[in-house]
Structure formats: structure tokens, C-alpha cells
Amino acid sequence: MFLRNNHTMIKFLPVVLLVLLVGCKSTPSVVYQEGEVTSPNAPIIRVLPKYPKSALDENISGYVKAKFVIQENGSVSDIVIIESVPESIFDAEAIRVLKKWKYKPALLNGKTVNSWAETQLDWNHPSTKT
């Protein structure tokens, strides 16, 4: 029994390794923090988020804090939701618009590099404005 289970595990090991390699390949190999670069990234295009209809209809306000990578070409990738209040209501819209943002990439000694960035997107229901 023990040998048969090991044989099954060995049989699927290449599949597991392939999945791990493909998953790792999409993440940039080196991503710099703001203090590690000689010139920080700068926003060029920021698409504003839409108010989700369900949240609008239910008078829900909230925010999403996200962390993401600004690629060497200025595009956004590897978006991670850090905090979401209320949880999950605005996440999909935040991710949708963040993917459309464009940046002047960070520089390290004159060369463009991948860098981390964070932002907070707010949704304030019109009924709560004074």
C-alpha cells in the first residue's frame, strides 16, 4: 500500500511542478520598494471606479486598499487587496480599474524597473454627502 501511494505521488509530481513554475513565472523576479529606486513611479492615467449598482441601491459606502506592481512598461499587475470595507463589495471594481491605470515606471540608475505601489479607492454614497 505504501509503495502504491508513493508511485501515485511520483506520477503526479511533474504536474505539480509545472503548475508551480507557471504560477511563479507571472510574478516579476525583482520588484523594488519606493525607497530603493532613484526615481519613483508617477501616475499617467487613472481610471475612476464606477459605483456598483447593488451598493448604490443599498446605500453602501466603503473603500478598498490595494497593493500592486507597476511593470517596467508602466502597466499594473499582481493586484492584491489589502483591506476592503465592507468586505468584497467593491473589490471587483477596484481590480477592474487598477488594471487600466498607467504609470511612468520607476527608475534605478536610469533604467526602468518594476516597483510596488499602494492606493486606496473610496466609494462615498451620494446620500452621505453634505
Secondary structure, DSSP 8 states (H G I E B T S, - for coil): -HHHHHHHHHHHHHHHHHHHHHHHHTS-S--B-GGGSSB--EEEE-------HHHHHTT--EEEEEEEEE-TTSBEEEEEEEEEESTTTSHHHHHHHHTT-EEE-EEETTEEE-EEEEEEEEE--GGG--
